Amino acid sequence: MMCKIIEHAVEKYHAITLSNGETSITILPEKGADIISLRDEKTDTEFLWNSPQGFRSDAPSKSFIDNYEGGWQECFPTGGPAINYRGAQIGQHGEVHALVWNVIDSMQDDNEVSITLEVRTIKTPFVLRKKITLRGQVNVVEIEEWITNESSETLPVLWGQHPALGGNFLDKNCKIDALAARVFSYTLPENAQTGQFDQNVEGVWPHIINKAGDTIDVSEIPGPEAKTADMLFIDGFREGWISVTNRERKVGLAFLFDPDVYKTVWFWQMYGGGTGYPWYSRAYTLALEPFTGIPDPHASSIDDVAGTRQIRGGETLHHRLRVLLYRGIKGVGRISTDGVIVPRI
């Protein structure tokens, strides 16, 4: 089947879908270039989550959480809690999720489709360019990005991706695979009542000790009846990939990244827990979020966050992220740098 670009509307937003007949991805340029759908068309599998509040044109503010429909967001120049950035107050997960991205180029032929988007931040001096490509008969979405610091100052960033998994993909048959060294915890206020883990507990991936003193394998995903909610971090990647496989459906996806750029994967778990605003125990999702570092809940300024990446004045930071969709296996043993999957035995 030919590759194609489809322009359409989703609620009030202009949407662009790239498809090669087997894989499709839908982007909302006007809403932070959010990715709201990632589908394996052959198995009718939707990988991304829709949050309970969905799309809201009447949200009370432009804050991340008030406008969060689920899906996949770009977090830049900060991730995590609101923070002071060299005199400017930046809200949760940065600036660019709340900005309109311009489509500056597109390409379509029988064998490949792509769009290129660009945004200039308001409170900081950065330009981001993102090219999303889908090729014929290949279940790989390539997301290539360039971030340019237009100032003469060296500036810190906490940059990452926020893909929340759900749809008809996520259930208790899912398992995470990664060649990582460590997993450790971080307690969010909304998780205080239903979190399994205390603050600053660490273990050897994928095992960590919960509040009851039991060792938990966090690569095994429970169902929503678990009623837990936690924030973990995974680091020490020997290879730059992490995958989730639904062993019942025999479908999965893997994120391939450069571990010298994205050093940590944030692991957001909402397994039916999370009391009060915004979830009221309604959320069943997990997010595996490649990031340049980890947030600091006690930092009042970006310069106090130890895990930031420094971008020199005039420098352009480049990264290529690939998302592999796969079928017919129950787990991943490893993935080569050119995207060849070795199944887990």
Secondary structure as UniProt FT lines:
FT   STRAND          4..10
FT   TURN            11..12
FT   STRAND          13..19
FT   STRAND          23..28
FT   TURN            29..33
FT   STRAND          34..40
FT   TURN            41..44
FT   STRAND          45..46
FT   TURN            52..53
FT   TURN            57..58
FT   HELIX           65..67
FT   STRAND          72..76
FT   STRAND          83..85
FT   TURN            86..87
FT   STRAND          88..90
FT   TURN            92..93
FT   HELIX           96..98
FT   STRAND          102..109
FT   TURN            110..111
FT   STRAND          112..120
FT   STRAND          126..135
FT   TURN            136..137
FT   STRAND          140..149
FT   STRAND          155..157
FT   STRAND          160..165
FT   TURN            167..169
FT   TURN            172..173
FT   STRAND          174..178
FT   STRAND          182..186
FT   HELIX           189..191
FT   TURN            192..194
FT   TURN            199..200
FT   STRAND          202..204
FT   TURN            205..206
FT   STRAND          207..209
FT   TURN            211..212
FT   STRAND          215..217
FT   TURN            218..219
FT   HELIX           224..226
FT   STRAND          228..235
FT   STRAND          241..246
FT   TURN            247..250
FT   STRAND          251..256
FT   TURN            259..261
FT   STRAND          264..272
FT   TURN            277..281
FT   STRAND          284..291
FT   TURN            297..298
FT   HELIX           302..304
FT   TURN            306..307
FT   STRAND          309..311
FT   TURN            313..314
FT   STRAND          316..327
FT   STRAND          332..335
FT   TURN            337..338
FT   STRAND          341..343
//
